[in-house]
Structures are given as structure tokens and as C-alpha cells.
Amino acid sequence: MHHLSIAIAGLLTLTNSTTPSDNPPSRPATKAIVATDLKLPAGFSATIAAEELGSARHIAISKTGDIYVKLAKVKDGSGIYRLRDTNKDGVIDERIGFGDYPGTGILIKNGYLYTSSNSEIYRYKLNDQEEVINPKQPEKLVSGLRVKPRDQSKSIAVDNQNNIYVNVASDNDACREAGTGKGMMPCPLLDSAAGIWKFKADQQNQTYATGTRYATGLKNVVGLDWNSKTNSLFVMQHGRGQFHDFYPQYYTPKQSAELPAETMFEVHQGDDAGWPYIYYDHIQKKKILAPEYGGDGKKTGGEKTINPVAAFPAHLGPNGLLFYTGTLFPEKYRNGAFIAFHGQSAELHKGYMVAFVPFKNGKPSGNWEIFADNFAGTDLVKPTGPVQHRPCGLAQGPDGSLYVTDDLNGTLFRISYKNPAPSAKKSSVKK
């Protein structure tokens, strides 16, 4: 999995054209390369659909199987790739670039491709085959969103009432006064950051003034998804860090490395998740008052804030969230949540993985589990080499397969399922 670019490079055609050919040339069938390093449950397998995409972030897949990838950095003049497997052999053999801006968010809904830069939201009209009609002239829906040097991603989701939701992250880990351990009260960032904003999905030239702060107290939400079963928005929050730098009397370096939890919330209009005043401790299973605001690692707080619906170890970096609606995977995965973790946990010595949370009646119905592991391609306790892949974006293919982007080396993985053959029955004859 570490050196596959040469094998695939000849199959990937990059064109400067911004519209697909009406009759793309037929290409000889090739054999998709199996991602043998990935560790998956029985019956699942993974292949590499494409490589060298650049900083591939979130993805959207059309009903015909075209894959739209958003890039965090412009590559060859483009911030979006449309990928196509023209001969249906499991390997992308056509890629077309458009959109000259970097960003993270991208999705397909109601005949449009919605995308985001680090400060704006756009949409492109699609034809009946869900191909972009005019890639050079998107509609600009929103502009002027807060953007600073860190945590710039504007992830997006669209509901069924033609509203679009966007994450605006905090650029200050704990809303501290510079150079001190003192928190700003009230936190001045909350008026334009650390929350989810709602805008109209069909109205151009919107700004903060015309939008709504839908939910607040969310430090940074890169992974989010509209849950069609609950008709509500779910988000994955990145937790804060550095407890021990100003507060060694309350937190050991080990505790600082293992706290706070990364959290999943179901959010509704007006909700407050508590950042920066509180955090969630998954070990104590409590909302704890942040030390910048008088906490000592034990005092609880946030009585008026919402509770997470699921919690995960610190610093895993949840960058993608997808509710699975397909039928290819076994029943246990239906309507459950897949999460792409972009970092690693000092507590687990695990990371760079895709996890799964089972859902029932719109709520998590069991413990989370590691679904796809070893994207890192190296031992995270005693590394034998550099990390190879960092999962970021998730999307479901028309056949129910799961696609995972890697924004480190630009690899696109496809995870599929085939029911394993039943094991041979043991003989009941006594010996």
C-alpha cells in the first residue's frame, strides 16, 4: 500500500477540460489493487480506486458512480476533482478538475453539487446524470465566513427543507487570553465561530447577517451529516487540548494526553454544546468545568448544555461522519454511523481508522468499534516508518460500498462486502 502510485499513475488521466467528453474513449479493463494492509471485519475487502489526488477531504458520489472530491489545497489549478471509472473495473481512469479554490465541504442534494471554500459556500447545477453543467460558473451562496490560520474547514450538510449548515471552527483552542491560562468571559469568538450556522440552500449572496447561528459551543466540527431517519443534524466535535501547560496542579501529562473526549452530538436550533466553558470527560462520564473558567478536573458544569450521544478517546480527530443507508453491508450497519478518524489516541495507541457506531431508533444502540484499521501502515506504539494515510472523507457508493479519502497522500479507498462462505460444520460423531 505504500508504493502504489506507479501502478495506478498510468491509469489516471488528468485533463484541463472542465466538461466531460460526450463519448469518453473506452479503456482496457484493469485489476483493482487490493489494499491488503487494511484490517477489516470478516467478509469485507478494500481496494484502491485512485491515488495521488492531493489533499483529498470530503467526497460526494452521484447516482451513476461519479465521485466528486474536494481538495484542501489546489492541485494543478483545481480544488475539485470529478473521478470516473469509465469501464467499471474498479479503478478510476478519468479525472477532471474544476473549482479554483481550496476547501473541505462537498455534497450532492436536490440536483445540485454543494461545495465550500474556507470562507464561502457554492453550488453547481447538475444534469439528470448528476454531472456538473457549468463548472466555471457556480452560484455563490455564502461569503465572509470567519477564517484564520488554523482549523479553517467549512464542512457542510443540507436538510430536507432546503437549508444548508456549515461549521465555523474556533481558532483558539480554549478561548484563552494570549500567553495566559485565563479564559475570556464571555468568549468573544462565539458570535462568529465555534458553532454551526444555517443558511438557505437556494439563495445567493448570504452572510452572517442573513444566516442563523444554529448551534453554539462546538470547538470544531469537521465531520457532520444530516440523519434522514431522525431528520436532524449530527456532528463530531474535535476536543481541545493542553490541560497541563498552565494547570499541572490539576492534570498530569498523561491526563492531558487522554482528555477530553471527542464527542458526537445531535444538534437542534438553539443548542449549546458548552465549549469553551466545559468539556466532556469520557473516563468520568461527566461534563467538567474547564480550568480556564475555574475548573480543577473534577468540578462538573454545563447544566444547560446538551449531552453528547457518544464519546471517543481524545485526539482521534474525527473528520468524517456518514450515516449508512445502503443494503450491501450486513444488517447491523444499516442506519449506523461511520466515522473517519484523522489522528491518534495516546490512550488507545490507535488511530488513523474508520470506526462504527450502531444506531437504533435514532440513537446509538451499542459501543463504538473499529471498523477499518491500519490506514497508518505502521505500528503506532513503535513506528517502523511514517504514517501512510489519514482517513478524512466518507461517502456511500450507489451499490452500498464505502469510500474513504486520505488527505495525506491522496489515496481513495473503496470498501465492499461479500458474505463469507459458511465454515464447515463440525462432525457430531464421537471419537
N, C-alpha and C positions, 0 to 999 in steps of 0.2 A: 504494500500500500504506500510505501514511502517514495518509490521512484517509478510512477506510472505515467508521468506526463509524456514521455517519449512515445509510449504505446498508444496514447489517445490523441496526441497532438495532431497527427496526420488526419484524424477523423473530424476535427473541429474546423469549420470553415468560418472565418470572420470576414464579414463584408461591410463595406462602408455604406451600402444601401440602407435606407431607413424603411423600406417596404419589402415584404416578402415577394419572391418570384411567384407568378401565377402558376407556373409549371416547373417546380424545382427539379433539377436533374436527379435521376434515380441513382442510388449509390449501392454498391455491393454490400450484402449483409456481413456484419462482423459479429464477433462474440464478445458480449459484455464481460468486463473483468470483474471477477468476484472479489469483494472486499473481505478477504479471509481473516484479517486482523480483528474485525469487529466480533464482539461476543453478543449473541442473540439467543432468545428462548428457542426451544425445540420447534422445528417447522419453519422458522424464519431464515431468510438469507438476504444478503446485501450485495449490491453491485455498484460499480462506479459509473454513473451516467455521463459525467463530464469532469474535466479538470481545468486548472489554470483560468478560473473565472475572475480572479481578483478577490476583493474583499466582499464576498457574496453574503448578503444579510438575509432579509426576508424574501419569500418567494410566493408566487401565485400561479396556479395551474388552470388552464382553460378546460372546457368540456371535451375538447379534441386532443388534449395532452400537451399543448404548447406550455412551456414553462417560462414565466417572467421572473427574472432575478434582479433585485435591487442591490446596487453596489455602494459601499460606504466611501469608496474612492473612485473617481472617474478613471476608466481604463480605456485606452485608445479612443478617447473623446466621448465615451458613453457612460452613463450612470445606470442604465438598464440594459439587460440582455433578454431577447426573446430566443429561447432554445427550442429546437425541434428535432425529433427523431424521424427523419423522412421515410426510412424503410422499416421502421418498427422492429429494430433488432436490439433495442435496449440501450443504445449508445447515441448520444446527441451528435448529429453530424451537420447541423446548421445552426449558426448563431448570428443574430442580427442585433446591432446596438443602436440605441437612441437615448434621448434624455441626457443633457449635458450637465447634470447636477448630481452630487453625491447624496446619499441618504440611506434610510433603512426600511421605511414602510412601503408595502405594496400589497394590493388585494384586488380581486375581481368581484363585482356585485352589480346586479341590475343593468347589465350592458355596458359597464364602464370598468376601466382599469384605473384604480386609485393608487397614487404614489406620493411619497413625501421626500422633500429635501430636509436639511437640518433646521429650516425655518419656514417652510412653505408646504402646502398640500396641493396636488394637482389631480386632474382626472383626464383620461383619454377615452373617447368613444370607441366601442368595439362593434364589429360586424356580427353577423349571425354565427360565425365560426369562432367568435371571441378573439379576433385579430384586431390590433390597433389600426384604425382607419387612417389617422393623420398623426404620426408620431412627432412631427415637427411643431404641432400647434395644440398643446394641451390647454385645458381651461385651468386657470389658477384660482383655486377655491379659497385658500387662506394664505396670508403672508404676515410677516412681522412677529413670528413666534420667537420667544427668547432663545438665544443660542450663545453659549460660552465655550471656552476651550475644552471642557470635559463634559462627558455624558450628553452628547448632542442629539442622540437618536430621537426622531419623532415617529414612534410606532403608531399604527392606525388600525381602527376597526370600524365597521359600518353596521348599523342595526337594520331592522325591517321597516322603520319609519323614515328612512332617508336622512338619518343623522350620521355624522362621522365623528369619531372620538380620537383624540390624539394625546399621547403622553408628552408632557414637558417636564424634563428632569430638573432636579436641583443640581447646581454646580458647586455646592458647598456640602460636604459630607454630613455635617451635623448642625449647620446654621450657626457656627461659632463666630465670635469676633476674631478677626485675624490675629494670629500669634498667641491666642489665649485658649483656655478651656471653658470660656464662658459663652453660654448660648445667648443669642439675640432674642429678646422678648418684647413684643411678638416677633416671630421670624418674618422679616420683610420679603423673603423670597416667595412666600405663599400666594402673593397676588398674581404672579405671572409664571410660577414654576412649581415643581413638586406636586403635580396633580394631573388630572385628566380634564381636558377641555372638549366641549361639544360644539360642533358647527353643523350647518346644513350641508348635505352631501351634493346638492344641486344648485348652489348659489355661489357666484364668483365674488372675489374681492372682499372677503371677510377678514376681520382682525379680532384681537382680544375684545374690543369694544362691542362687536356684534355676536361674539360667541358667549358660551356659558361655562363657568368653572363647574364641571360636573361632579368631580370628587377631588378632595384635597388630602394633604398629609401622606403623599406617596412619593418617596425619595426619587425613585427612578423605575419606570415600568417599560422594559424593552419588549417583553412578551405579553401579549394580550389577545383575547379572542372573544367574539360575540357568541354566546352559547344559545343555539337555536331552540334547545329543549326548555331552558329556563327563561328565554327571551331577556337575557341580562348579560352584562359585561363582566368578564373575569380577567384579572390581571395578576402578573407575577412581579413582585417588588424586589429590587436589589436592596439588601440591607446596608447599613452604614458600617464603619469600622473604627479602628484606632481608639479603643477604650483605654488602653494602658498608658498612652503617651502623656496625658495630663492627669490621669486618675489611677496611678499604680497602687494607691491605698485601697482601691475597690476591685481592681481587675489585675489578675496575673497575665503575663504574655500569652499563656495557654488559653485563658478565658477570652482574651481579646481576639485570638485566632479562631475561636469556636463560637463566638457570638457576634451579632444577633442572628436570628433565623432569617432565611429568605422566605417570603410569605406569599401565599395565594389568597387573594380577596375576591369576593363577588361584590361589585360596587354598584350603587344606585345614586341618583342625583341627590346631592347634598351630603353624601357620606364623607367622613373624616377618618383616615387610617392612622393618624397620630404623629407622623413624622413632623418635626424633629423632636417633639417633646417626649415621646415614648418609643420603645422598641419591643419586639416580641422575643422572649427567651424560650426556645423550644425545649430546653432541658428542664427549666422550672415550669414550663407550660403556662406562662403568665405574661401579661403586658407590664413592662418595667419602666419606671421613670428614668429618662436619660440623665446621665451625670451632669451634663451641661445645665440641667434645669433642676438640680437638687437631688438627683438620684444617687444611690450607693450600690447599685447592682441587686438590691433586694426590694426596695420600695416599689410598690405597684402604682399604676396610674392609668390614665386614659379611659375613665369610666364611661365617657360619652363617645368614644371612638369605636369603630367596628372591629370585630374579631376576625382574624384570618380563618379561612376554611381549611387550610392545610399549611404546614410549616416544614421547612427543609434546613439542613445544616448550613452554616454561614459560608459566604464567599463562593458558592457554587455558580453564581452569575446566571440566573435564568433569562435567556434571551429570546426564547421562542415558546409559544403556547398554542396548542391545537386540540380542539375537541374532535374526536374521531367519529365520523358518521358513516363510514363505509361498512361493507359486509365481507370484505376479503379476509380480514383478521378474525380470530375466534371471538365468540360471543362476549367474553369478559372485557374486551376492548371497546365494545360499542358504547358510544357517547361518553367515554372516559377521556381524560386529558393527558396528552403527551407534552413533555416539557424538555426543551433543549437547554442543557446547562453548559455554559461557556467557560466556567472556571473550575476551581478545585477546592475541596474541603479538607482543612487540616485535621478535622475531627474524624473524617471517614478515610482519609488518604485515597479519596476517589474524586473523579471529576471528568470533564470533557465527555459527557454522556447524554443520552436521552432517557428520561425517566417516564414512568406512567403512574397515574392516579385513577383508580376505578371510581366511577360515579354511579349513583342510583338515585332516582327521584330528584335529580338536580343537585345532589350533594356528594362529596367524597364518601365512598362506602367501604373503604379499607385503607391499609397502609400503602404509601407510595413504594414503588420498586424500581430498580434499574432495569430498563428495557434493552437499550443498546449501549454497550460499554466498549472501552478501549479505542475510542477515536484518537486518544493521545498517542497510541502506538509505542508507549514506553512505560516503564514502571514508575508510578508516581511517588513511591517511597524511596527507591534508589534508582533514579533515572539512568537509563542506558543511552539516552540521546535526547534531542529536543522534542517537544510536543509537535505532533504532525498535523492534527486537525482540531478545530474548536467548533463544535456544533452551534449554530445560530438560528437559522430559519427552519420552519416546518411547513409542509403542505401535503395535502392528500391528493393523489392522482385519481383520474376517472375510474380506474379499476380498483381503487381502495388501497393501493400501495402508499407507503410513506416516504416522502422525500425530505432529506436533511442537507442543509448547506453548511459549508465550512468557511468561515471568513478569515482563516489564517492562510491557507494555501489555495483556496478557491476550488475545492472539490465538491461535487454534488453526488450524494449517495441516494440510492433507491432501495428501500427495504420492502420485501414482499413475503408472502406466506404460502406455503403448500402443506396441507395436512400430512404429517409424517405417517409412514406406514405403521400399522399397529405391530407391537412387538409380539413375537411368537409366544403362544400360551405355554405355560409350564405344564409338563406332564403330571397327571394326577396318580400315575402308577407308583405304588410304593416299591422301594428297592431294598 
